[in-house]
Amino acid sequence: MTLGYGLLTIGALFIYTALKNMSIRDIVLDRPGPGQPPDIVDLTKSFDKASKGVASGAAGVVAATGGSWGGAKAIADGLTKGTSVGVISTKRDTQSTASGGVSDHWTGCKECYAKDMSDGSSPTSGMDTLARKVVGRLGGNITGKSTVNHTSNYKGYRVQVLYRTNIGGNHFNHVHIGVRKIGYAP
């Protein structure tokens, strides 16, 4: 397999993810782009094994944090599995939402995970379908081109889906899926 990544690039990724308290998976898996090799998922296993020889201190931090965000990432990934809309944002350093709450996107929210998914700069049929599928998987129902402000308890997590709304910021150009372990307060 040709990785297409040099050792310096791999090392830089390990150091960056360690400093940001992330997993290499958060970068590799959440940002598949056009022309990326189809075996990109297998690369994360190679990175874990290769980490002993590249930036071993950073790799230890990455291994310790796991990148699963208390299981919240797995819930978000499961709810969006099989959809064609791309991920444009996940965890970041911004703590507060536009309305003043603690963001599921915030890297300091250790049992939270959020992903924003988009395929356009305004509502599209792809985002409409994504929102409908995710809300449907949560047991809800949306029809047509509705404003989506849906919150469910799902497998021990609070799941929030925002789309076609300004609640918490502009959600007309992406679907927001936020997941937080019930009872967790960052």
ChimeraX attribute file (.defattr): number of C-alpha atoms within 10 A of each C-alpha:
attribute: neighborCount
match mode: 1-to-1
recipient: residues
	/A:1	6
	/A:2	6
	/A:3	10
	/A:4	9
	/A:5	9
	/A:6	9
	/A:7	13
	/A:8	11
	/A:9	11
	/A:10	17
	/A:11	20
	/A:12	15
	/A:13	20
	/A:14	27
	/A:15	22
	/A:16	16
	/A:17	20
	/A:18	22
	/A:19	12
	/A:20	15
	/A:21	19
	/A:22	25
	/A:23	25
	/A:24	26
	/A:25	20
	/A:26	17
	/A:27	15
	/A:28	15
	/A:29	14
	/A:30	16
	/A:31	15
	/A:32	16
	/A:33	10
	/A:34	6
	/A:35	6
	/A:36	10
	/A:37	14
	/A:38	9
	/A:39	11
	/A:40	14
	/A:41	13
	/A:42	10
	/A:43	18
	/A:44	18
	/A:45	13
	/A:46	12
	/A:47	18
	/A:48	18
	/A:49	12
	/A:50	16
	/A:51	20
	/A:52	13
	/A:53	11
	/A:54	19
	/A:55	19
	/A:56	15
	/A:57	14
	/A:58	22
	/A:59	26
	/A:60	16
	/A:61	18
	/A:62	25
	/A:63	15
	/A:64	13
	/A:65	16
	/A:66	16
	/A:67	20
	/A:68	18
	/A:69	23
	/A:70	17
	/A:71	18
	/A:72	25
	/A:73	22
	/A:74	14
	/A:75	21
	/A:76	21
	/A:77	15
	/A:78	12
	/A:79	19
	/A:80	20
	/A:81	12
	/A:82	10
	/A:83	14
	/A:84	14
	/A:85	18
	/A:86	19
	/A:87	20
	/A:88	15
	/A:89	16
	/A:90	22
	/A:91	22
	/A:92	16
	/A:93	12
	/A:94	13
	/A:95	17
	/A:96	14
	/A:97	15
	/A:98	13
	/A:99	11
	/A:100	9
	/A:101	10
	/A:102	16
	/A:103	26
	/A:104	28
	/A:105	26
	/A:106	20
	/A:107	20
	/A:108	19
	/A:109	21
	/A:110	22
	/A:111	22
	/A:112	30
	/A:113	30
	/A:114	26
	/A:115	24
	/A:116	22
	/A:117	23
	/A:118	24
	/A:119	18
	/A:120	15
	/A:121	9
	/A:122	12
	/A:123	18
	/A:124	16
	/A:125	11
	/A:126	16
	/A:127	25
	/A:128	20
	/A:129	17
	/A:130	23
	/A:131	29
	/A:132	21
	/A:133	20
	/A:134	24
	/A:135	24
	/A:136	13
	/A:137	14
	/A:138	19
	/A:139	10
	/A:140	13
	/A:141	14
	/A:142	15
	/A:143	10
	/A:144	8
	/A:145	15
	/A:146	13
	/A:147	16
	/A:148	23
	/A:149	15
	/A:150	18
	/A:151	17
	/A:152	16
	/A:153	14
	/A:154	16
	/A:155	11
	/A:156	14
	/A:157	20
	/A:158	18
	/A:159	27
	/A:160	22
	/A:161	22
	/A:162	25
	/A:163	26
	/A:164	21
	/A:165	17
	/A:166	14
	/A:167	14
	/A:168	15
	/A:169	11
	/A:170	15
	/A:171	21
	/A:172	20
	/A:173	19
	/A:174	29
	/A:175	28
	/A:176	26
	/A:177	28
	/A:178	25
	/A:179	30
	/A:180	30
	/A:181	21
	/A:182	15
	/A:183	10
	/A:184	13
	/A:185	11
	/A:186	14
